[in-house]
Amino acid sequence: MLGTILIVILILALFGALPRWSHSKDWGYAPTGGLGLILVIVVILLVLGRI
């Protein structure tokens, strides 16, 4: 249950970090890449049964 909630929150944060505004287009994909990395780590921990 906790893992599912955590994945949903991370996916929402991933979509929120997409550069859609004119001032955030200069940031590139760094925010999205960082959140994507966290999402991958959480998914791996869920598969291994650590969470």
Buried (B, 14 or more C-beta within 10 A) or exposed (E): EEBEEBBEEBEEBBEEBEBEEEEEEEEEEEBBEEBBEBBEEBBEEBEEEEB
